[in-house]
Amino acid sequence: MDSLLAVQEWVMALGARYGVNPWIFGAIYVGAIPFFLLFTGVAVKRLRAREGAVMPIIAAGLCFISAYLYLAIVGKGIPVWVWGMLGAIIIYGGFNAVKSFRARLKD
């Protein structure tokens, strides 16, 4: 229990240091997941029907990066290495999302 409180204090201190509320970041991160899945499903459905799917794909992409957009807008003095790691995570996640998207289209 003490270690959990220590982690919480550390995260809150990081948030204060960089001007980011960890609770808001977490809420955006978790809250965007159902919308990402919804827009991905809509895009797959539209593509299977041979209809335009640009808007659902853009919406899914924005949901995918929404928490990082919050960090970019609100955060102050975020170290460069954090942006490098986030860039790598976004590229890897985007690659896997496209791969999953294509697999769903084949079904």
KASULPE-V926391 format. One record per helix or strand of 2 or more residues. SS is the DSSP state (h for helix, s for strand). FROM is the first residue (numbers start at 1). LEN is the number of residues. Records with the same first field share a line. If there is no record, write none. Layout:
SS: FROM-LEN / FROM-LEN
//
This chain:
h: 2-17 / 22-27 / 54-21 / 80-27
//
